[in-house]
Structure formats: C-alpha cells, structure tokens
Amino acid sequence: MKVLHMISFILLAIGWLNWWLVGIFDFNLVTFLFWEMSMLSKIVYILVWASAVFEIIFHPMICKACKK
C-alpha cells in the first residue's frame, strides 16, 4: 500500500505541475510531450485522476500524521 501511496503522490505532483503551467503560462506539458489527446496523454490524465481518487479514499489510512 505504501508503494501505491508514493506512486500516487508522484502522479499528483505531475498533475499539479501540469495545471500550474496551464494556469500561469497557458502551456500544457502533457500535450507537449504526448501530443494532444493521443492515447498516451489520455492514459496520463486517467492515471492522475485515479491517483487523486486513491489519495482521497486511502490517505487517512496510510498517513502517519493523520493517525495522530
């Protein structure tokens, strides 16, 4: 479960960076790297979404700081 938590955290950081770049510079990193709405870019978006759902559901169970 800890490995999934770390992978999820990394994917959330990628999603955060991408949306920060879109908001500040109007530059979409995912579409720049994988072309606009290609299958690979869709997979990246789905993985970022799935990691957000995973963190919302399982973060309180995994996080040591949340258990205190």
N, C-alpha and C positions, 0 to 999 in steps of 0.2 A: 504494500500500500504506500510505503514511503517513496518508492521509485516512481509510482504514478503521480504522487504529490509533486515531486521535483520536476517531472516532465510537464505536468500541468502548469506549474509555476513558470517554466521557461516559455511555454506556448502563450501564456497570458502576458508575459513580458514582450514577446514578439507582437502580439495583438496591440498592446499598449503603445509600443514604438510605432507601429504602422498607423494607428489612429492619431497619434500625436503629429506625425509627419503630414497626414492628410489635413488635420486641422490647422497647423501652423503654415505649412508650405504648399498645400494642395498637391502633395506628392504621395502616391500610393506605392509603397515598397513592394507589396506582394504582386501587384500587376506589373511593376517594373521588372521583377525577377522572373515571373512565370507567365507573362502575357495576360491580357485582360480576359477574365472568365474562362481561362483554359481549365482543363480537368485538374491540373496540379494546383492552380490557385484556388479552385473550389475546395479541394482537399485541405489546403492550409486553413481556409476560413472555417470549414467544418471542424477541424481539429482544435482551433482556437475556441470555437463555440462550445465544443464538448469539454474542453478543459475548464471553461468558466462554469459550466453546469456541474462538473465534478467537484470543483472547489466550493461552490455554493452548498452542495449536499454534504461533502465529506470533510471539509476543512475543520469544523468544530471537533470532529472525532480524532483527527490526525494532529492538529496543532497543540504543542505542549503549553503554549501561553494561554490558549483558550480553555484549557482544562483547569486552570487555577481559579 
